[in-house]
Amino acid sequence: MRLRINFGEFARRKLSFAVSKKTRAALARLRYEVIDFVKDFLPHAYVLDLFAGTGIFGIEALSLGAKKVYFVDKSRINLEAISKNLSKLKVAKERFELVNEDVIKALTRFKRQGLFFDLVFIDPPYDTLLKVDIKRQSEYVAELLARSRDVLNPKSVIVLKLHKKIGFWLPEGLGILEEKRFGINRVYFIVQVEYVQEEFKDQIKRKTRWQRLGHLP
Protein backbone atom coordinates (compact mmCIF):
# COMPACT_ATOMS: atom_id res chain seq x y z
CA MET A 1 0.00 0.00 0.00
CA ARG A 2 1.13 3.54 -0.73
CA LEU A 3 0.11 6.73 1.07
CA ARG A 4 0.75 10.29 -0.03
CA ILE A 5 1.80 13.01 2.39
CA ASN A 6 -0.52 16.01 2.09
CA PHE A 7 1.22 18.89 3.86
CA GLY A 8 4.52 20.60 4.48
CA GLU A 9 8.08 19.78 3.54
CA PHE A 10 7.30 16.27 2.29
CA ALA A 11 4.01 17.09 0.55
CA ARG A 12 3.18 14.82 -2.39
CA ARG A 13 5.85 12.29 -1.41
CA LYS A 14 4.52 8.73 -1.42
CA LEU A 15 5.34 6.18 1.23
CA SER A 16 5.08 2.40 1.04
CA PHE A 17 3.66 0.14 3.75
CA ALA A 18 3.23 -3.61 3.98
CA VAL A 19 -0.01 -3.35 5.94
CA SER A 20 -1.29 -6.32 7.93
CA LYS A 21 -4.99 -6.99 8.51
CA LYS A 22 -4.67 -5.37 11.93
CA THR A 23 -3.17 -2.15 10.59
CA ARG A 24 -5.63 0.39 9.22
CA ALA A 25 -4.48 3.34 7.14
CA ALA A 26 -6.44 6.51 7.92
CA LEU A 27 -8.83 7.43 5.14
CA ALA A 28 -7.37 10.12 2.88
CA ARG A 29 -10.10 12.73 3.46
CA LEU A 30 -10.17 12.06 7.19
CA ARG A 31 -6.41 12.43 7.47
CA TYR A 32 -6.40 15.60 5.36
CA GLU A 33 -9.07 17.31 7.46
CA VAL A 34 -7.55 16.24 10.76
CA ILE A 35 -4.11 17.58 9.88
CA ASP A 36 -5.61 20.73 8.39
CA PHE A 37 -7.45 21.36 11.68
CA VAL A 38 -4.32 21.04 13.87
CA LYS A 39 -1.58 22.24 11.51
CA ASP A 40 -1.07 25.53 13.38
CA PHE A 41 -0.08 23.53 16.49
CA LEU A 42 2.62 21.54 14.71
CA PRO A 43 5.64 23.81 14.08
CA HIS A 44 8.20 23.09 16.84
CA ALA A 45 5.70 20.80 18.61
CA TYR A 46 6.34 17.61 20.54
CA VAL A 47 3.90 15.06 19.14
CA LEU A 48 2.75 11.65 20.39
CA ASP A 49 1.35 9.18 17.83
CA LEU A 50 -0.35 6.37 19.79
CA PHE A 51 -1.30 3.10 18.08
CA ALA A 52 0.83 4.55 15.30
CA GLY A 53 0.17 1.85 12.68
CA THR A 54 1.56 3.28 9.45
CA GLY A 55 2.73 6.36 11.38
CA ILE A 56 1.15 8.62 8.78
CA PHE A 57 -0.23 11.12 11.31
CA GLY A 58 3.17 11.51 12.95
CA ILE A 59 4.91 11.76 9.58
CA GLU A 60 2.51 14.52 8.50
CA ALA A 61 3.40 16.29 11.77
CA LEU A 62 7.12 16.05 11.01
CA SER A 63 6.47 17.36 7.51
CA LEU A 64 4.82 20.43 9.06
CA GLY A 65 7.77 21.15 11.33
CA ALA A 66 7.15 19.19 14.52
CA LYS A 67 10.28 19.21 16.65
CA LYS A 68 9.95 15.56 17.65
CA VAL A 69 7.42 12.74 17.22
CA TYR A 70 7.15 9.65 19.40
CA PHE A 71 5.61 6.72 17.48
CA VAL A 72 4.12 4.15 19.88
CA ASP A 73 3.00 0.74 18.62
CA LYS A 74 3.13 -2.86 19.90
CA SER A 75 3.96 -4.15 16.41
CA ARG A 76 7.65 -4.29 15.53
CA ILE A 77 6.67 -4.71 11.88
CA ASN A 78 4.78 -1.40 11.92
CA LEU A 79 7.68 0.40 13.58
CA GLU A 80 10.18 -1.04 11.12
CA ALA A 81 8.05 0.25 8.23
CA ILE A 82 7.84 3.69 9.86
CA SER A 83 11.62 3.68 10.33
CA LYS A 84 12.21 2.84 6.66
CA ASN A 85 9.92 5.64 5.50
CA LEU A 86 11.54 8.18 7.83
CA SER A 87 14.92 7.12 6.46
CA LYS A 88 13.60 7.53 2.92
CA LEU A 89 12.50 11.06 3.81
CA LYS A 90 15.89 11.72 5.45
CA VAL A 91 14.34 12.76 8.75
CA ALA A 92 17.06 13.37 11.34
CA LYS A 93 17.12 10.68 14.03
CA GLU A 94 16.85 13.21 16.84
CA ARG A 95 13.40 14.23 15.51
CA PHE A 96 11.67 10.93 16.24
CA GLU A 97 11.56 7.99 18.61
CA LEU A 98 10.10 4.55 17.91
CA VAL A 99 8.49 3.01 20.98
CA ASN A 100 7.67 -0.71 20.84
CA GLU A 101 5.44 -0.84 23.89
CA ASP A 102 1.84 -1.08 25.09
CA VAL A 103 0.29 2.39 24.91
CA ILE A 104 -0.82 2.54 28.57
CA LYS A 105 2.61 1.44 29.76
CA ALA A 106 4.28 3.99 27.48
CA LEU A 107 2.10 6.83 28.76
CA THR A 108 2.83 5.84 32.35
CA ARG A 109 6.55 5.83 31.63
CA PHE A 110 6.43 9.19 29.82
CA LYS A 111 4.76 10.77 32.85
CA ARG A 112 7.39 9.28 35.16
CA GLN A 113 10.15 10.61 32.89
CA GLY A 114 8.61 14.10 32.79
CA LEU A 115 7.89 14.11 29.04
CA PHE A 116 5.15 16.46 27.83
CA PHE A 117 3.49 16.86 24.44
CA ASP A 118 1.69 19.55 22.44
CA LEU A 119 -0.40 17.16 20.34
CA VAL A 120 -1.48 13.56 20.92
CA PHE A 121 -3.01 11.34 18.23
CA ILE A 122 -5.02 8.37 19.55
CA ASP A 123 -6.30 5.79 17.07
CA PRO A 124 -7.04 2.55 18.99
CA PRO A 125 -7.94 -0.61 17.02
CA TYR A 126 -11.72 -0.49 16.85
CA ASP A 127 -12.06 -4.17 15.93
CA THR A 128 -10.77 -5.06 19.41
CA LEU A 129 -12.88 -2.46 21.23
CA LEU A 130 -16.08 -3.48 19.44
CA LYS A 131 -15.72 -6.99 20.88
CA VAL A 132 -16.27 -5.76 24.45
CA ASP A 133 -19.29 -4.13 26.08
CA ILE A 134 -19.78 -0.38 26.15
CA LYS A 135 -18.75 -0.09 29.82
CA ARG A 136 -15.35 -1.65 29.15
CA GLN A 137 -14.99 0.45 25.99
CA SER A 138 -15.64 3.66 27.91
CA GLU A 139 -13.30 2.70 30.75
CA TYR A 140 -10.44 1.93 28.37
CA VAL A 141 -10.86 5.10 26.30
CA ALA A 142 -11.21 7.17 29.48
CA GLU A 143 -7.94 5.70 30.76
CA LEU A 144 -6.22 6.54 27.47
CA LEU A 145 -7.48 10.12 27.70
CA ALA A 146 -6.63 10.53 31.39
CA ARG A 147 -3.08 9.27 30.92
CA SER A 148 -2.68 11.43 27.80
CA ARG A 149 -3.93 14.45 29.80
CA ASP A 150 -1.17 13.77 32.32
CA VAL A 151 1.53 14.32 29.65
CA LEU A 152 0.01 17.38 27.96
CA ASN A 153 1.58 20.80 27.85
CA PRO A 154 -0.82 23.72 28.46
CA LYS A 155 -3.05 24.63 25.49
CA SER A 156 -2.47 21.27 23.83
CA VAL A 157 -4.80 19.07 21.80
CA ILE A 158 -5.74 15.39 21.83
CA VAL A 159 -7.05 13.97 18.55
CA LEU A 160 -9.16 10.88 19.24
CA LYS A 161 -10.35 8.68 16.36
CA LEU A 162 -13.02 6.06 17.10
CA HIS A 163 -15.63 3.91 15.39
CA LYS A 164 -19.04 5.58 15.66
CA LYS A 165 -20.38 2.74 17.86
CA ILE A 166 -17.72 3.14 20.55
CA GLY A 167 -18.84 5.16 23.55
CA PHE A 168 -16.57 6.94 26.00
CA TRP A 169 -16.41 9.13 29.06
CA LEU A 170 -14.30 12.26 29.24
CA PRO A 171 -12.06 12.53 32.32
CA GLU A 172 -12.38 15.64 34.44
CA GLY A 173 -10.80 18.74 32.96
CA LEU A 174 -11.16 17.70 29.33
CA GLY A 175 -13.75 18.87 26.82
CA ILE A 176 -14.59 18.30 23.18
CA LEU A 177 -13.80 21.36 21.10
CA GLU A 178 -14.89 19.85 17.78
CA GLU A 179 -16.27 16.61 16.37
CA LYS A 180 -15.91 15.49 12.74
CA ARG A 181 -17.72 12.57 11.12
CA PHE A 182 -16.30 10.42 8.34
CA GLY A 183 -18.55 7.46 7.53
CA ILE A 184 -18.17 4.97 10.38
CA ASN A 185 -15.42 7.08 11.98
CA ARG A 186 -15.68 9.90 14.47
CA VAL A 187 -12.79 12.24 15.22
CA TYR A 188 -12.86 14.27 18.43
CA PHE A 189 -10.57 17.25 19.09
CA ILE A 190 -10.20 17.30 22.86
CA VAL A 191 -8.70 20.12 24.91
CA GLN A 192 -8.02 21.05 28.50
CA VAL A 193 -10.92 23.28 29.52
CA GLU A 194 -8.66 25.22 31.90
CA TYR A 195 -6.70 26.72 29.02
CA VAL A 196 -9.55 27.45 26.59
CA GLN A 197 -10.65 31.01 25.94
CA GLU A 198 -13.64 32.07 28.07
CA GLU A 199 -16.11 32.33 25.16
CA PHE A 200 -15.69 28.61 24.35
CA LYS A 201 -15.83 27.19 27.88
CA ASP A 202 -19.61 26.87 28.21
CA GLN A 203 -19.85 25.16 24.83
CA ILE A 204 -17.11 22.70 25.73
CA LYS A 205 -18.39 21.91 29.23
CA ARG A 206 -21.77 20.92 27.77
CA LYS A 207 -19.95 18.19 25.84
CA THR A 208 -18.13 16.54 28.76
CA ARG A 209 -20.93 14.14 29.74
CA TRP A 210 -21.36 10.47 28.74
CA GLN A 211 -20.64 10.07 25.04
CA ARG A 212 -22.82 7.06 24.21
CA LEU A 213 -22.26 5.30 20.85
CA GLY A 214 -20.19 8.20 19.61
CA HIS A 215 -23.07 10.69 19.57
CA LEU A 216 -22.73 13.99 21.40
CA PRO A 217 -25.58 14.91 23.78
N, C-alpha and C positions, 0 to 999 in steps of 0.2 A: 504494500500500500504506500501511496505517496501523498504527502500533505504539503500545501503551499503556505508559506508565511505571509501574512497580510500586511504587517506594519513595520515601520522603522528601517534600521540598517540592513536587515536581511530580507526585506520585502520582495516577494515574488520568487525567492529561492524555494526549491522543492526538496523535501526530506523523505527518506525511505524508511519504512518500518515493517518488520516481519511481525504482524499483529496476531496474537493468539486469540482464541475465542473469548477469553476473559478480559481482553484489552479492548476498550471501546474508544475510537477516535471521536473527538467532539465534532458535532455537525458543523459544517463550514459557516453557515449563517449564524448559528449560535455563538461559535467562537469569535466571529467577526464583531458581533454586537457586544459581547462581553468585554473584549479587549478595547473596543471603541469607548465603552462606558468608563473604563478605569485607566485609560492611557495617560491621563494627566498625573496619576499617582506614581507612574513607573520610573521616570528619570531619577537615577541615584537611589532607588528604593531597594530594600531588602525584601525578597519575595519567597514565599513558601508554597511549593506545589505538592499538595498531598494527594496520595493515590495517583501519582504522576502519569502512569500509563505510557503514552507516547512522549509525554513531556512537552506537548505543543503549547500549553498555556505558559509554562515557564520560559520556553524558547521565545515566544512572542514578547514576553516581558524583557528578556535580555536584548532583543532586537530594538526595543524602545528605550534602552538605556538603563535598565535595572542594574544596580551596583553588584548584587549577588543574588543567585537563586539557589535554593535548596530543593532538590528533587527527592521526594520520599516515596518509595515503593517497595513492596515485599518481593517483587519479582526481579531477580538478577538479570533475566533476559531483557526486560523492559529498560533497566538502567544501562545495560550494555549498549542497547540501541540508541538511547539518549546520548550516551558518551560518544558514540561514533558520529552522530549528527552534530554535536557540539564541536567535535574535532574537525569535521568537514567545514563548518562555519568559521573555524579558527577562533573560537571563543577562548579567551585566556583562562587558564585553570583556576586562577584566584577568583573568578566571577561565578563559579558554581560549585556545588557539593552534591554528590550522589549518596543518598542515604538508603541502604538496604535494611529496612527495619519496619516493624509494625508502626502504624501511624500514631496510635495512642502512646506507645513507648517512646517514640521519637519526640512527640510534643512534651512529654514529661521530662525527657532529658534536656530539651532545649530550654525549658523553664529553669531547670536546675543549673544549667550553664550560663544563664543570663542572656540568652539570645532573644532579640525582639525583631518583629517584622512589620512592614508597612502594608503588605498585601498578602492575603492567604487564599489560595484556591483549594476548594474541597470538592472532590468528585468521587464519592464512594461508589463501589460496585453495586448498582441497584438490583442486579439479579440475586445477590446474597441477601440484601435487606428485604426484598419482597417475599422471601421465604419465611420470615418471622412475623409475629403479630405486631400490630401498630404500637403497642406499649413498648416492646423491645426496640422497635425502629426509633421511636421518639427518644428513648433513653440513650441509645447509641449516638444519634445525631446531636442530642443535647450535650453529651460528653465531648464529642468532637468540637463543638462550638465553644464550650466552656474552657477546654484546654487550649484552643486557639486564641480565645480572648486573653488568656494568661500570658501569651507571648506577643501581644500586639503593642506597637507603639501608639501614642495618642493620635487621633484623627486618621486611623487606619481603616481598612475595608476587608471584610471576609466575603468571598464569592462562593456561594454554596449551590451546587448543581445536584438536583434530585429528580427521580421519576415522580410524575404527578400524583401517584398513589401513596407516596411515602409521607407520613405525617411527622411533625417534630415540634418540640417545645424550645422556645428561646430562653437561654439562661438570663438571669438578672443582669441588667445593664446593657443588653444588646437589643437592637431594634432593626426592623427591615426598612431600609431606605427606598428600595425599588424591587419589584418583581417582574421578570420577563418570562413569557411562555413560548416554548418552541415544541410543538407537537406534544409528545409524551413527557417532555422535559420541562422543569421549572428551574429558573436561576434566580437566586435571592442575593441581593447586595445588602450585607449586614454591617452595621456600624455600632460604635459605642455611643450610646445616647448622651453620655456626659460631655462629649466633645462636639456635638452637632449644634449648628446655629439654632438660636431660640425659636425662629419661625417654623422649623421643621420638627421640633420635639413632640408637639401634641400629635402630629400625624404619625410619627414613628411609634410612640408609646401605644397608640391604638392597635398597632400590629404586633404587639409582643405577647399576645395570648396564644392558646393552643392552636397550632396550625394543622388542622385535621385534613388528611388526604391531599395536602399541598394547596388547599384553597384558603386564601386569607379571609378572616372574618369581616 
